[in-house]
Amino acid sequence: MNRGIQGELVKQGRGSAAFFSFCPLPLPPAPDLEFDARLKRTLSLADQMLGRLDGLSSVLPHPDLLIHFYVRKEAVLSSQIEGTQSTLSELLLFELDAGGAANDDVQEVSNYVAAMRHGISRLKEGFPLSGRLLREMHGILLRIGRGSDRTPGEFRVSQNWIGGTRPGDALYVPPPVGEMQAALARFEDFMNEGSKDFPVLVQCALLHLQFETIHPFLDGNGRLGRLLMTLLLMERGVLIQPLLYLSLYLKQNKPRYYELLQKVRMEGDWEEWLLFFLEGVIATSERAVSLAKQILELFRRDEATLKEMGSRRGSALAVMRVLQQSPYVSTGQVAERTELSFNTVASVLDSFERAGLLIEVTGKERGRVYGYQEYLAMLDEGTEIEPPGT
C-alpha cells in the first residue's frame, strides 16, 4: 500500500548549504497494515520456520557450540554490510590469540560479539529492552578501534547523514537532534507497549526500520539495529537462544534492503518491506537448520574414522571433541583442555593433519595452529570478502 511519505522533511541551513532531514511519523503505520493472502502465508511460514529453528536447542548434543559460532558469524556479516573487511576465520584466530595484532576490522567484529553477549546477559537478568540497554551495547560496540571517537554509549548531539560528504549531497538525512529525541521516546513506548498488538516478527520488522530511520547514534546504527531484532525475539520468548541472524540475507540482498528502507520512508509501503523481511526469516531459518544437520553429520563421520586408531582412539576422540568446540587449536591449548600430554596431543594432531582433517595455518615449527578444514568451510559460508566493485 502506498501511504505516502511517512514523516516530515525539515529544511535546515541556508543557500547552498541547505538540506532536508527526515522526521518519521510514530509507529504503528497508518492506515493499518494490510495482511493480504500472500503476506499471511509468508508470516505463517516464517513463524513455522522460527519454531523449527528454536527447536535446534533441544536436538543438538552441544547447542552452545552452534550458538557460539552463530554469534560470531552474525558479527562478521553485520559488520561486512557496513564495509568491514574481516572474515570469521580471522576473528576466531584473533580470539585464539594466534593471528597477531588485531586490525580495526577484526577489533570491530570482536566488539560486536561483546555487545551481543552483554545484551543477552542483561535480558537474562530481567533488564528491559530499552534505550538505556541500547546505549550500553553501543558503548561496547564502539569501545576500541574504529568509531571509538564517535561518542560510544551516547545518543548523538549533532546531525548525522548517510552517504555523501555532507548533508546536502547525502542519500538520507535522519531527524535533527531535538526531533530525534522525541522520535526515540515514541520508539521506546511502541517497543514496550504498542508493538505487542502485532505478531513478534512484524514487531521486529517495524522496529528495525524505525530505528534505522531515527539513526540515533553517530556510528554503529546499522549493526545495533540488526542486534535489536535478535534481542527482541529473545525478550519476547520466541527464541530461547540467539539463533536467528538475518545479516547474511541482508548482505546478499543489500541494494534491495536499502531500497526498501527508503521506499517505506517516502511512500509508506510497509507491506513490501514486511514480505522482504519475512522471506529473509524463512531463508535464514532453513539455512540454519540445514547447517546444523551438516555439522552433526560431519562430526559423526569423522568420529567414526577414529575406530581405525586402535588403542589411541580414546585420546583421538578427546582431541576431536576439542576441535568441535574450537575449530582452530594449538597443541598446548588442546593438552590443557584434555589433560593429555603435550606429546600425545601433538601426535594426534599430526595424524589428523595427514588424514586431511586438519590444516596447519601458521607455517611455523613452534606455536603451530591447526584448523578443522571442513568444519571451518561450513561455518565460513557467506562470510567471504567480496572483491571490489561487486
Secondary structure as a PSIPRED ss2 file (coil, helix, strand):
# PSIPRED VFORMAT (PSIPRED V4.0)

   1 M C   1.000  0.000  0.000
   2 N C   1.000  0.000  0.000
   3 R C   1.000  0.000  0.000
   4 G C   1.000  0.000  0.000
   5 I C   1.000  0.000  0.000
   6 Q C   1.000  0.000  0.000
   7 G E   0.000  0.000  1.000
   8 E E   0.000  0.000  1.000
   9 L E   0.000  0.000  1.000
  10 V E   0.000  0.000  1.000
  11 K E   0.000  0.000  1.000
  12 Q E   0.000  0.000  1.000
  13 G C   1.000  0.000  0.000
  14 R C   1.000  0.000  0.000
  15 G H   0.000  1.000  0.000
  16 S H   0.000  1.000  0.000
  17 A H   0.000  1.000  0.000
  18 A C   1.000  0.000  0.000
  19 F E   0.000  0.000  1.000
  20 F E   0.000  0.000  1.000
  21 S E   0.000  0.000  1.000
  22 F E   0.000  0.000  1.000
  23 C E   0.000  0.000  1.000
  24 P E   0.000  0.000  1.000
  25 L C   1.000  0.000  0.000
  26 P C   1.000  0.000  0.000
  27 L C   1.000  0.000  0.000
  28 P C   1.000  0.000  0.000
  29 P C   1.000  0.000  0.000
  30 A C   1.000  0.000  0.000
  31 P C   1.000  0.000  0.000
  32 D C   1.000  0.000  0.000
  33 L C   1.000  0.000  0.000
  34 E C   1.000  0.000  0.000
  35 F C   1.000  0.000  0.000
  36 D C   1.000  0.000  0.000
  37 A H   0.000  1.000  0.000
  38 R H   0.000  1.000  0.000
  39 L H   0.000  1.000  0.000
  40 K H   0.000  1.000  0.000
  41 R H   0.000  1.000  0.000
  42 T H   0.000  1.000  0.000
  43 L H   0.000  1.000  0.000
  44 S H   0.000  1.000  0.000
  45 L H   0.000  1.000  0.000
  46 A H   0.000  1.000  0.000
  47 D H   0.000  1.000  0.000
  48 Q H   0.000  1.000  0.000
  49 M H   0.000  1.000  0.000
  50 L H   0.000  1.000  0.000
  51 G H   0.000  1.000  0.000
  52 R H   0.000  1.000  0.000
  53 L H   0.000  1.000  0.000
  54 D H   0.000  1.000  0.000
  55 G H   0.000  1.000  0.000
  56 L H   0.000  1.000  0.000
  57 S H   0.000  1.000  0.000
  58 S H   0.000  1.000  0.000
  59 V H   0.000  1.000  0.000
  60 L C   1.000  0.000  0.000
  61 P C   1.000  0.000  0.000
  62 H C   1.000  0.000  0.000
  63 P H   0.000  1.000  0.000
  64 D H   0.000  1.000  0.000
  65 L H   0.000  1.000  0.000
  66 L H   0.000  1.000  0.000
  67 I H   0.000  1.000  0.000
  68 H H   0.000  1.000  0.000
  69 F H   0.000  1.000  0.000
  70 Y H   0.000  1.000  0.000
  71 V H   0.000  1.000  0.000
  72 R H   0.000  1.000  0.000
  73 K H   0.000  1.000  0.000
  74 E H   0.000  1.000  0.000
  75 A H   0.000  1.000  0.000
  76 V H   0.000  1.000  0.000
  77 L H   0.000  1.000  0.000
  78 S H   0.000  1.000  0.000
  79 S H   0.000  1.000  0.000
  80 Q H   0.000  1.000  0.000
  81 I H   0.000  1.000  0.000
  82 E C   1.000  0.000  0.000
  83 G C   1.000  0.000  0.000
  84 T C   1.000  0.000  0.000
  85 Q C   1.000  0.000  0.000
  86 S C   1.000  0.000  0.000
  87 T C   1.000  0.000  0.000
  88 L H   0.000  1.000  0.000
  89 S H   0.000  1.000  0.000
  90 E H   0.000  1.000  0.000
  91 L H   0.000  1.000  0.000
  92 L H   0.000  1.000  0.000
  93 L H   0.000  1.000  0.000
  94 F H   0.000  1.000  0.000
  95 E H   0.000  1.000  0.000
  96 L H   0.000  1.000  0.000
  97 D C   1.000  0.000  0.000
  98 A C   1.000  0.000  0.000
  99 G C   1.000  0.000  0.000
 100 G C   1.000  0.000  0.000
 101 A C   1.000  0.000  0.000
 102 A C   1.000  0.000  0.000
 103 N C   1.000  0.000  0.000
 104 D H   0.000  1.000  0.000
 105 D H   0.000  1.000  0.000
 106 V H   0.000  1.000  0.000
 107 Q H   0.000  1.000  0.000
 108 E H   0.000  1.000  0.000
 109 V H   0.000  1.000  0.000
 110 S H   0.000  1.000  0.000
 111 N H   0.000  1.000  0.000
 112 Y H   0.000  1.000  0.000
 113 V H   0.000  1.000  0.000
 114 A H   0.000  1.000  0.000
 115 A H   0.000  1.000  0.000
 116 M H   0.000  1.000  0.000
 117 R H   0.000  1.000  0.000
 118 H H   0.000  1.000  0.000
 119 G H   0.000  1.000  0.000
 120 I H   0.000  1.000  0.000
 121 S H   0.000  1.000  0.000
 122 R H   0.000  1.000  0.000
 123 L H   0.000  1.000  0.000
 124 K H   0.000  1.000  0.000
 125 E C   1.000  0.000  0.000
 126 G C   1.000  0.000  0.000
 127 F C   1.000  0.000  0.000
 128 P C   1.000  0.000  0.000
 129 L C   1.000  0.000  0.000
 130 S C   1.000  0.000  0.000
 131 G H   0.000  1.000  0.000
 132 R H   0.000  1.000  0.000
 133 L H   0.000  1.000  0.000
 134 L H   0.000  1.000  0.000
 135 R H   0.000  1.000  0.000
 136 E H   0.000  1.000  0.000
 137 M H   0.000  1.000  0.000
 138 H H   0.000  1.000  0.000
 139 G H   0.000  1.000  0.000
 140 I H   0.000  1.000  0.000
 141 L H   0.000  1.000  0.000
 142 L C   1.000  0.000  0.000
 143 R C   1.000  0.000  0.000
 144 I C   1.000  0.000  0.000
 145 G C   1.000  0.000  0.000
 146 R C   1.000  0.000  0.000
 147 G C   1.000  0.000  0.000
 148 S C   1.000  0.000  0.000
 149 D C   1.000  0.000  0.000
 150 R C   1.000  0.000  0.000
 151 T C   1.000  0.000  0.000
 152 P C   1.000  0.000  0.000
 153 G C   1.000  0.000  0.000
 154 E C   1.000  0.000  0.000
 155 F C   1.000  0.000  0.000
 156 R C   1.000  0.000  0.000
 157 V C   1.000  0.000  0.000
 158 S C   1.000  0.000  0.000
 159 Q C   1.000  0.000  0.000
 160 N C   1.000  0.000  0.000
 161 W C   1.000  0.000  0.000
 162 I E   0.000  0.000  1.000
 163 G C   1.000  0.000  0.000
 164 G C   1.000  0.000  0.000
 165 T C   1.000  0.000  0.000
 166 R C   1.000  0.000  0.000
 167 P H   0.000  1.000  0.000
 168 G H   0.000  1.000  0.000
 169 D H   0.000  1.000  0.000
 170 A C   1.000  0.000  0.000
 171 L C   1.000  0.000  0.000
 172 Y E   0.000  0.000  1.000
 173 V C   1.000  0.000  0.000
 174 P C   1.000  0.000  0.000
 175 P C   1.000  0.000  0.000
 176 P C   1.000  0.000  0.000
 177 V H   0.000  1.000  0.000
 178 G H   0.000  1.000  0.000
 179 E H   0.000  1.000  0.000
 180 M H   0.000  1.000  0.000
 181 Q H   0.000  1.000  0.000
 182 A H   0.000  1.000  0.000
 183 A H   0.000  1.000  0.000
 184 L H   0.000  1.000  0.000
 185 A H   0.000  1.000  0.000
 186 R H   0.000  1.000  0.000
 187 F H   0.000  1.000  0.000
 188 E H   0.000  1.000  0.000
 189 D H   0.000  1.000  0.000
 190 F H   0.000  1.000  0.000
 191 M H   0.000  1.000  0.000
 192 N H   0.000  1.000  0.000
 193 E C   1.000  0.000  0.000
 194 G H   0.000  1.000  0.000
 195 S H   0.000  1.000  0.000
 196 K H   0.000  1.000  0.000
 197 D H   0.000  1.000  0.000
 198 F C   1.000  0.000  0.000
 199 P C   1.000  0.000  0.000
 200 V H   0.000  1.000  0.000
 201 L H   0.000  1.000  0.000
 202 V H   0.000  1.000  0.000
 203 Q H   0.000  1.000  0.000
 204 C H   0.000  1.000  0.000
 205 A H   0.000  1.000  0.000
 206 L H   0.000  1.000  0.000
 207 L H   0.000  1.000  0.000
 208 H H   0.000  1.000  0.000
 209 L H   0.000  1.000  0.000
 210 Q H   0.000  1.000  0.000
 211 F H   0.000  1.000  0.000
 212 E H   0.000  1.000  0.000
 213 T H   0.000  1.000  0.000
 214 I H   0.000  1.000  0.000
 215 H C   1.000  0.000  0.000
 216 P C   1.000  0.000  0.000
 217 F C   1.000  0.000  0.000
 218 L C   1.000  0.000  0.000
 219 D C   1.000  0.000  0.000
 220 G C   1.000  0.000  0.000
 221 N H   0.000  1.000  0.000
 222 G H   0.000  1.000  0.000
 223 R H   0.000  1.000  0.000
 224 L H   0.000  1.000  0.000
 225 G H   0.000  1.000  0.000
 226 R H   0.000  1.000  0.000
 227 L H   0.000  1.000  0.000
 228 L H   0.000  1.000  0.000
 229 M H   0.000  1.000  0.000
 230 T H   0.000  1.000  0.000
 231 L H   0.000  1.000  0.000
 232 L H   0.000  1.000  0.000
 233 L H   0.000  1.000  0.000
 234 M H   0.000  1.000  0.000
 235 E H   0.000  1.000  0.000
 236 R C   1.000  0.000  0.000
 237 G C   1.000  0.000  0.000
 238 V C   1.000  0.000  0.000
 239 L C   1.000  0.000  0.000
 240 I C   1.000  0.000  0.000
 241 Q C   1.000  0.000  0.000
 242 P C   1.000  0.000  0.000
 243 L C   1.000  0.000  0.000
 244 L C   1.000  0.000  0.000
 245 Y C   1.000  0.000  0.000
 246 L C   1.000  0.000  0.000
 247 S H   0.000  1.000  0.000
 248 L H   0.000  1.000  0.000
 249 Y H   0.000  1.000  0.000
 250 L H   0.000  1.000  0.000
 251 K H   0.000  1.000  0.000
 252 Q H   0.000  1.000  0.000
 253 N C   1.000  0.000  0.000
 254 K H   0.000  1.000  0.000
 255 P H   0.000  1.000  0.000
 256 R H   0.000  1.000  0.000
 257 Y H   0.000  1.000  0.000
 258 Y H   0.000  1.000  0.000
 259 E H   0.000  1.000  0.000
 260 L H   0.000  1.000  0.000
 261 L H   0.000  1.000  0.000
 262 Q H   0.000  1.000  0.000
 263 K H   0.000  1.000  0.000
 264 V H   0.000  1.000  0.000
 265 R H   0.000  1.000  0.000
 266 M H   0.000  1.000  0.000
 267 E H   0.000  1.000  0.000
 268 G C   1.000  0.000  0.000
 269 D C   1.000  0.000  0.000
 270 W H   0.000  1.000  0.000
 271 E H   0.000  1.000  0.000
 272 E H   0.000  1.000  0.000
 273 W H   0.000  1.000  0.000
 274 L H   0.000  1.000  0.000
 275 L H   0.000  1.000  0.000
 276 F H   0.000  1.000  0.000
 277 F H   0.000  1.000  0.000
 278 L H   0.000  1.000  0.000
 279 E H   0.000  1.000  0.000
 280 G H   0.000  1.000  0.000
 281 V H   0.000  1.000  0.000
 282 I H   0.000  1.000  0.000
 283 A H   0.000  1.000  0.000
 284 T H   0.000  1.000  0.000
 285 S H   0.000  1.000  0.000
 286 E H   0.000  1.000  0.000
 287 R H   0.000  1.000  0.000
 288 A H   0.000  1.000  0.000
 289 V H   0.000  1.000  0.000
 290 S H   0.000  1.000  0.000
 291 L H   0.000  1.000  0.000
 292 A H   0.000  1.000  0.000
 293 K H   0.000  1.000  0.000
 294 Q H   0.000  1.000  0.000
 295 I H   0.000  1.000  0.000
 296 L H   0.000  1.000  0.000
 297 E H   0.000  1.000  0.000
 298 L H   0.000  1.000  0.000
 299 F H   0.000  1.000  0.000
 300 R H   0.000  1.000  0.000
 301 R H   0.000  1.000  0.000
 302 D H   0.000  1.000  0.000
 303 E H   0.000  1.000  0.000
 304 A H   0.000  1.000  0.000
 305 T H   0.000  1.000  0.000
 306 L H   0.000  1.000  0.000
 307 K H   0.000  1.000  0.000
 308 E H   0.000  1.000  0.000
 309 M H   0.000  1.000  0.000
 310 G H   0.000  1.000  0.000
 311 S H   0.000  1.000  0.000
 312 R H   0.000  1.000  0.000
 313 R H   0.000  1.000  0.000
 314 G H   0.000  1.000  0.000
 315 S H   0.000  1.000  0.000
 316 A H   0.000  1.000  0.000
 317 L H   0.000  1.000  0.000
 318 A H   0.000  1.000  0.000
 319 V H   0.000  1.000  0.000
 320 M H   0.000  1.000  0.000
 321 R H   0.000  1.000  0.000
 322 V H   0.000  1.000  0.000
 323 L H   0.000  1.000  0.000
 324 Q H   0.000  1.000  0.000
 325 Q H   0.000  1.000  0.000
 326 S C   1.000  0.000  0.000
 327 P C   1.000  0.000  0.000
 328 Y E   0.000  0.000  1.000
 329 V E   0.000  0.000  1.000
 330 S E   0.000  0.000  1.000
 331 T H   0.000  1.000  0.000
 332 G H   0.000  1.000  0.000
 333 Q H   0.000  1.000  0.000
 334 V H   0.000  1.000  0.000
 335 A H   0.000  1.000  0.000
 336 E H   0.000  1.000  0.000
 337 R H   0.000  1.000  0.000
 338 T H   0.000  1.000  0.000
 339 E C   1.000  0.000  0.000
 340 L C   1.000  0.000  0.000
 341 S C   1.000  0.000  0.000
 342 F H   0.000  1.000  0.000
 343 N H   0.000  1.000  0.000
 344 T H   0.000  1.000  0.000
 345 V H   0.000  1.000  0.000
 346 A H   0.000  1.000  0.000
 347 S H   0.000  1.000  0.000
 348 V H   0.000  1.000  0.000
 349 L H   0.000  1.000  0.000
 350 D H   0.000  1.000  0.000
 351 S H   0.000  1.000  0.000
 352 F H   0.000  1.000  0.000
 353 E H   0.000  1.000  0.000
 354 R H   0.000  1.000  0.000
 355 A C   1.000  0.000  0.000
 356 G C   1.000  0.000  0.000
 357 L C   1.000  0.000  0.000
 358 L E   0.000  0.000  1.000
 359 I E   0.000  0.000  1.000
 360 E E   0.000  0.000  1.000
 361 V C   1.000  0.000  0.000
 362 T C   1.000  0.000  0.000
 363 G C   1.000  0.000  0.000
 364 K C   1.000  0.000  0.000
 365 E C   1.000  0.000  0.000
 366 R C   1.000  0.000  0.000
 367 G C   1.000  0.000  0.000
 368 R C   1.000  0.000  0.000
 369 V E   0.000  0.000  1.000
 370 Y E   0.000  0.000  1.000
 371 G E   0.000  0.000  1.000
 372 Y E   0.000  0.000  1.000
 373 Q H   0.000  1.000  0.000
 374 E H   0.000  1.000  0.000
 375 Y H   0.000  1.000  0.000
 376 L H   0.000  1.000  0.000
 377 A H   0.000  1.000  0.000
 378 M H   0.000  1.000  0.000
 379 L H   0.000  1.000  0.000
 380 D H   0.000  1.000  0.000
 381 E C   1.000  0.000  0.000
 382 G C   1.000  0.000  0.000
 383 T C   1.000  0.000  0.000
 384 E C   1.000  0.000  0.000
 385 I C   1.000  0.000  0.000
 386 E C   1.000  0.000  0.000
 387 P C   1.000  0.000  0.000
 388 P C   1.000  0.000  0.000
 389 G C   1.000  0.000  0.000
 390 T C   1.000  0.000  0.000
